[in-house]
Amino acid sequence: GKTGLNKEQIDALDTLDVEKQRGITVKASAASMLYPHPSAKGKTGYLLLNMYDTPGHVDFGREVTRSLCFIQGAVLLLDATQGIQAQTWSVYDKVMALKPKEPKLLIALTKVDLEAARPIHCAVTVSEWLQDWEGDPDSILNTSARSRIGIKALLDSVCDQVPPPESMDNGNVKGDILRAQVVDSWYDDRGVNCLVRVVSGQLTESDRVSIVHPGQEEGTRSGDSYSVQEVGIVTPKPLRTKVLYPGQMGYTRFGLRDPRQAMPGTVVLWTKQVGMDMPIPQLPSDAVSKSVLYASVHPEEADGFEDLFNAVERLALNDTGLEVQRTSAQGDGGEGGGPFLGPGLRVGFQGLLHVEVFRQRLSDEFGIEAIVTPPKVKYRVTLSPGKGSNLKDEITKTIEDLSEWPDSGTKSTIEEPIVLVRVVARVEDAGGVMDLISRKRGTELETKPLDEEQWVFTAKMPWAEVVIDFHDQLKNVTAGFGSMDTFEAGYAKGNLSKVDIMLNGDAVDPLAFVCHKDVAQREARVVCKKLQEVLPRQQFVTVIQAKAGSKVIASERIQAYRKDVLTKSGKTVGGGDMTRKKKLLEKQKKGKKRMQHTGKVQLSQAAFNSVITRSS
């Protein structure tokens, strides 16, 4: 944990503003260090350790999976005051999924200097609950960053037990032929920067190299070549070394300007190698971005779309969990913002915290304030032949754009994505956790004791119920001590209703949401009431309605501003002429009626948050 570190040490680990402000890690970061050890060869007596710090939150689990693909060893840290948490299992499962080529796993307890620490109890629990782990309780190391306990022992264990990078001599791939793989990349004023792992050969400044993407056909590996402009290691600050050797991890610049050319997994070869028959290592499918919910992103400023697009494209280079594509240029589709928001981007995310971090990074790093519509999950819709239908056979399709939701008169079956949720919480919080799972439509609930103070809860739940606010509500009912993890569990039929939000009779597609039919009216009333509180008053009445099918199930009104047309420059218009006053009032009435039909209400982020927080 980082609670025992000072500000300078934390800043070295968490380099993003959002990480420093929120006190969490959202992006895996690399650093190399020299460490004295007897096993070191040569005159220096030092080993070069390439280290990678990864996030713990479930929304950034892909960062962990991707990082595991490039390392030979992993240290699984457990809080000695809490023991096994849901994310402990998550990381452990990711390591075991890489068998038989999984990295060497070391387990360490941190915060052992605190009064509440239970290192012996935690070690025994780990050995009992982590299946297939080959270690024993005595091999678990005790550490504390604050008190500097066990740091040397941990680093010595890494040097003793973690194997060095393997030699890559393999058929046509000789050990002296360059092959480097992009681990991460980011953008600055000098262009695209890459963090690379040298698998074989040497990467030297002034080399001519080519970029090969995994999956490219043998005959398509030719292309532009680039000059290596700068090479060095990360300490975590860049340290120029001019060359990287096999097994080293460091940064490089090729003069790339297109962020899409250097995505993780990309391979760097000498240009003269491009035509050679050479295996290209693939990343596991779980390490490749696979979004679980989608939102439409729009600039707050009407003319800011191109700036937004460029910023998001550069952000996606450094955040592999994002999927980005343009929506309708006219903004007239369900994926776009329609007349209320205009053109935008369809962006895929890993969870709601990921959405919040994305929006904050746009503001912090690019100075762009964006509007993010309520995220939506993918639903599976099966349309069947029936009266009034032109279909001859059933059609099944997956949608996240609610404008494709079938009409109430269409014969259809709706299935929603289901996940298996695993929660670890204290015994005294069991009642609150089970009530929360029930409210979120959880089924097949199982409970079992982890130890005398904690229980493990597992249940199947609709992903839409989990992704919005389940994690936040879990923290509330467990006073911050509960943790969770999720696993895909397919699809299941749901008794679902799409609720459309209307402003003065016009449907606002980005505000539409899906919920269980039993709570549709209640949640619709909450959304309408919240919109009434956050939408700005206009010179005309704003009517807010929620519709399920063709039926209005909730409604609110925002009264218009009253403009005194009978007073101008402090003087009464028309004097005592009542006929003229009546004409002015009648003209104002007609104008407001016309504005109500043609005027558009300005939508802010607060309006969309009304939908996101409807069940909180």
N, C-alpha and C positions, 0 to 999 in steps of 0.2 A: 504494500500500500504506500501511498504518497503522503499520508497525513503527517508523517514524521519528518518530511523533507522541508528545507527552507525554500523561499521563493525562487532563488537563483537555481536551485537544483530542479525544481518543478518546471521552470521555464526551459531548462535544457531538454527535458523529456517531452513536454507539451508545447509545441511551437506555434500552434494556431491560436488566434485571439479567443475563439469560441471555447477552446479547451481551458485556457487560463481563467476565463470568466465563469464557466460552469463547473470547473474543477473535475472534469472527466476527460478521458482519452477517447477521441473519435477517429483518429487516424494512426495507423501503425507507423512508427518512426524508427530509423536505423541509426546506429552509432558504432564506430570501431574504436577499440582501445588496446593498448599494449599492456600485457600482464606478465610479470616475472614468474617463471615456473620451471622446475627441474627438467621437464620433458622437452623444453625448447631446444632446438638444434641451432648450431652456429655460435658465434661469439657473443651475441647480445644477451642471450638467456631469456628472451621475451617471446611470448606467443601473441599473435594478433587475433583478437576475438571480435567477430562481427555479431553485434547484438541487435535485436528487434523488439521494441516495446509495442504491445498490441492492446486494443480496447477490450473492455469487459462486457459492455452492454450488448444485449441480444441484437439490437439493430445494426451493429457493426461487426457481426460474426463473420462476414465474408472477408474482412480484413485479417482475421485470425486464420481462416482456412487458406487464404492466399499466402500468408507469411509462412505457414508450415510447409509449403511446397519448396521453399528456397533454403531451408535450414537443415542442420544435422542433429540438433538437440533443442529441447524445450524445457524451461523451468516453469512448472505449474505452481503459482503462488496462492496460498490459502490464508485467510485472516484467522489468526489463532484465537480470536475472541468469538468467531462465528462458526468456524469449521466449514464443512461442505455446503456450498450454495448451488443453486440451479446452474449458474454459469460455470461452476467447477466441472459438472458433468458435461456441459456443452463443449468446453475446450477439450476435455479428456476424450469424449466421443470423436471429436474431429481428428485427434492424434491417432486413435485406434483405427479410424476409417482408412488411414493411409497404409495399413499393413499390406504386404510385408516390408514396405519401405518407409515405415513411420520413423520420425526422429526419436533419438534417445530421450526418454522422459525422466526428468528429475522433479521431485516434489519438495517444496519448502514452505514452512510456516513463517508468516511475518507478523509483526506487532507482538512478539513474545514478551516484550518488556512491560506490557500493560497488565494491570492487576486482574482484569477480566480474562486474560489469556489462559487457555487450557491446552497446552501443546501435547501432553501425553494423550488426553482424551481425543483430540483431533487426529493424532497419528493413528490411533487404533481404529477410529471411525473410517478413515481413509482406506486402510487396509481391508476393512470389511465390505465397503460399498463400491469401490472402484474395481469392477470386474476386469480380469485379465492383466491387472498390474502385477509385474514380476518383482517388485520391491517388497520390503518389509518395513514395519513401523520404525525400526532403528535407523533406517537409511534416510528418513525424512529430516531435513535440516531445519534448525531453528534460527530465525533471522529477525533483525529489527533495523530499519533504515535510520530511525531517529537515534538509537543508541549505538549504532554501528556494530551490532551483534551478528556474528555468523557470516559477515560479508566475505571474508577471506576463505572461509571453509566452503562457501557456495561456489566461489570462482575456482577454487582448487578442484572441486568436484566436477565442474564443467570441463576443466582442462583434462582431468583424469578419465572421465567417462564418455564425453561426447567425441565421436570420431571426427577426424579432419575430412574435408571434402574429398570425395572419391576421384580417382583418376578417370578421365573420360576417354582414354584410348579405346576405340570400339570400331573395329573394321576399318572403314575408310576415314574415320575421324581420328586423326593422330593427336597425341597430346600437345604437339606444338602448333596446331592449327586453331586459330581464334574461333571461339564460340562463347558468346556472352548472352545472358538473358536479362531482359528488362524486368526489374522487380517493382519499381514504382516510377512515377514521373510527375513533374510539376512545371508550372509556367511562370516566368518572370520577364522583366524587360529585355532580357537577352535571348528569349525564345524558350524552347522546350529543354528542360533538364531531365536526365534519366539517372535513376539508381539502378546499377547493373550488378549482376553476379557473374564473374568470369569463370566459366566452366572449364575451358582449356585455352591454351595459347596465352598471348599477352595483348592487352589493349593499350596502345601507346598513342600519345598525341601525334598528329599529322598522318596517322593511318587513314587509308581510304576504306570505308566500310559501307555495307548495304544492310538494309532492314528487311527481315523476312518475318512474315506473320504466320503463326501456327495455323496449319490447315491449308496453306497455299500449295497448289499443285507444283510438281517438280519443274514443269516447263514454264511456270509463271514466276520463278524466283528472281528473274532479272529485273532491274529497275535502276533508279537513280542511286548514285553513290554519294557519300558525304565524307568530309574531312573531320577527323576527331579534333576538336578545338581545345578541349581542356579535360583533364582526367585527375581525379583525386579521391581521397577517402573522406568520410563524414565522421566528425569527432565529438559532438554532433555538428559543429561548424565545418564548412568545407575546408579541406587541407589539400592543396594541390601537390600531387606526387608525380605527375606526367606519365605514369604507367601503372597498370593494375595487373597483378599476376594471378595464376589459377587459384581459385578458392577465395580470392578477395572480393569484397563488396564495396563499391564506391560510386561516385557520381561521374557523369560525363556529359559533354555538350557536343552535338553534331551539327548545330546550326539549323535544326528543324524548326519550322514555323507552324506546321499543322499538328495539333495535339493528337489527332487520331493515328499518327504514324508511330507512336511510341507507347502503346497500351501495354500493361503488364502481360508477360508471356512472350512478347516480341523478341526475336533473336537477332543479335548483331553478328555479322560475319565480315571477314575481309572481302572486298569486292571481287577479288580474283577467285574466291571460293564459290561464287553464286551458282555456277553451273554444276557443282559437284553433287553427287548422290549422298546426301547427308541427312541423318534423322533429326527432326526438329522436335524437341521435348514439348509435350502438351501439359497444360494445367488440368487438374481434376475438374469435372463439370461443376462441382459445388463451389469452386473458387471463382467461376465466371459469374458476372453479374446476373442475378435473377430476381427481378423486382417482385414485390408482394403486394404493393398498392400503388395507385397512380393518381396524379393530380395535374391540373392545368396551372401553368405559371405565366403571369402577365406582368408587364411593367406598370408601375403606378403612373408614370408619365406616358401620355398617348404616343409620343414620338420616340419612345425609348426601347422599341423592340429589338433593333439590331444590336444595341449595347447589351441588352439582356442576353440575347442569343450568344454573343461572343463570350460573355462572362460565364454563362452556364457551360459552354463547350470547354472552356479552360478549367472550370471547376471539376467537370467530369473526368478530366485527365488525372486529377489528384484524388478523385472519389470514385472508385470502381463500382460502387453500389448503385450508381445512377444510370438510368437509361433515358436518352433524350431524343425527341423528334419534334419537328414543327407541327403545329395544328393548322387549321384552315387560315389562309392568309387574310380572308375576309372576316374571320371570327364569327362565322354564321353556323357553325356546327356544334354538336354537344360537347366535342372535345375542345373546341375553341371557347371563347368567352361570349360569343354572340354580340349583340349590339351593346351590351353592358360593359364588356371588357376588351373586345377587339381581339386581334391575333395574339397567339401565345405559344407556349411550348407544352408538350405532353411529356411529363417526367415521371419515371418509375423510381420508387424508393423502397427501402428495407423496413421501414416502420415510421411511426409518428415522430419519435425523437429525431430520426434522420431528416424528416421534413423540416423540423424546427432548426436543426443545425444548418441545413442547406440554406434556408432563408437568412439566417444570421451571418453565414459566411459570405453570401452575396452582398450584404450590407457592409460587413467589416472589411472585406478584401477588395471589393470592386465599387463600393459606394452606391450600390443599386438597391432601391427599395422595391421589392416585388410583392405581388399579391398571389398567394397560393390557395387554390380552391380546395374544398374538403376532399381528402384522399378517398379513393374508391378501390375496392378489391375486384377481382375478376369473378364473374358469375357464369355458370354454364346454363345455356338456354336451349331447350329442345322444343321445336315447333312441329306440330302434328297436323296432318290433313283434317279438314273439318268443314263445316258450313261456312261459306264465304271465303274459304281459303283456296288459293291456286296451287297449293302444294300437293304433289302426288305421293311423296315419301317424307318420312321424318327428317328434319334437319337439326343438327346439334352444333352450336357455335359458342365460343367463349367471348364475353363482352366485359369491358369495364366502363365504356361510354354509355351512360344511362339513356341517351337519346335512342339507343337501339333496344331498349326494354320493350317487350311485347305489350300491345294494347290489352286492356281488360277483356275484350271480346275475342281475343286470339286464343286458340287452344294451345296451351304451352305448359311445360314443366320447368321450374326454376330450381337449380341446384347451387348451393353456396359452398365456398371452400371451408374445410374443417381442419383444425389443428389439434394435436395432442399437447396439452399444456401441463408442464411439470412445475409445481410450486414448492419451495422449501420455506417453512414459517415456524415460528415458535408455537409451543403447545397452547399457550394462553390466547393465541390469535386464531385458533382453529375455527371457532364459530364464525368470526368475521370473514375468514377466507372461504369457508363453505357457502356462506350466504352470498358472497360476491360471485362465486362460480355459478350458483343457482340463478342469480339475476342476469348473468351473462349467457344464459341458456346452456350451461354446461351439462353434459350427460356422462354416464359410465364413470362416476366419481369413485376413485379408490384412495384410501389413506393408509399409511403405514408409518410407524415411528422410525425416524432416522437415529435418534438417541433419546435420552430421557428428557431433553429440552426442545427438540425439533421434530416436526412431522414432515412427511413428503406427501403432497396431494397431486394426483394425476386425473385429468378429465379431458373429454373431447368437447371442443367449443367451436362455434362459428368464428372464422378468422376476422370477420368484420367487427365482432364484439370485442375481440382481443386487441386489435391493432389500434383502435382509437384511444382508449383511456384505461385499459385493464391494468397496465403497469402502474400508472399513477394511483389508481384506486387501491391496488394491492399495497402500495407503500402507505397509503392512508390507513387502511385497516390493520396494518402490522406495525405501525409507528416507524416505518422505514426499514424494518428488519427482514421483510419478505423478499424473496428473489424468484425469478421465473425463467423458463426456457420453453421453446415451442418446437414442434416437429410437424411437418406436413402429414395430413391424414386423409387426403382425397377430397371428394365432394359428397354432399348429402342434400336430399330434398328439403326445402324450407318453405314455410307458409309466410311468404314475404310480400311486402307491399312497397311500391315505389311512390314516394311523396314528392310532388312538384311544388315549388314555391313560385307564386305569382306576385308581381308588383304592378298594380294598376292594370291587371288583366294579361300582362305579358309574362310568359314562363321564363324564369332565369335558370337555364340549364345547369350552371355550375353549383347552384344551391340545392339541387335535387338530391335526395338521399334514399336509401333503402333500409327498411327495418322490418321486424316481425309485425304481422298484422295486428296482434293483440296490443301492441304499444304504439301503433301508428298515430292515433289521435293525440295521445299524451305527448309524444315527442314533437308532433307538428305544432301543438300549442306552445311548447317551450321555445321552438325555433321562432315562431311568429312573435312571441313576446320579446325575445332577445333582439330580434330585428327591429322591433318598434323602439327599443332603447338605444340602438347604435346607429340606425340610419338617420342622416341629416334631414331636418325639416325643409320642405320646399315651399314655393309659392302656390302650390296646389296640394290637395289632399292625396296622401299616399296610402293606397289600400294594399295590405299584405294578406295573401291567402295561401293556404296549403291545401292541395288537392290530391286525393288518392283515387286514381281513375278519373271519373267525371264528377266526383262528389267533393265539395268543399268541406274539409273536416276541421279547419281552424282559420280564424281571421282576426286581424287587428288593423287599426287605422292610425295614421300619423296626421294630425291636423295641420293645415296650411298656415304659413305666416300671414298675418293680416297687414296689408299695405294700405295706408290711408291715402286714397286717391283724391280726397276732398280737400287736402292741404298741400300747398306748394309754396316753398320758400317761406314757411311760417304764416302764410296767409290762406284764408278760406277761399276755395275756388267757387266762383259763381255767386258769391255773396248770399243774398236771400232767395236766389232763383232755384226753387225746388225741382223744376223740370230739368235743368242742366245737371243738378246733382244726381237725379235718378238715372239720367243717361250715362253719366260716368260710372255709377255703381253697376249698371247693367252691362256696360262694356267690360268692366273688370271681371264680372261673373262669367261672361262668355270667354274671355281670355284665359281664365283659370281652367275652365272646362277644356279648352283646346290644349293647354299645356299639360293637363292630366293625361291626355291621349297621346301627345307627341313628346313630352319631356321624359328624360331618362334619369333615374335615380343613380347617384354616384355610389358605387359599392367599394367599401374599404375592407381591409383584412379582418376587422372586427366583425363584419357581416358574415364572412365565411367561418369565422371561429364560432359563430352562433350554431352552426350545423355540427361542427366538430365536437362541441361540448354539450350537445343536446341531452345526453344521458348522464351527465356528471351530477 
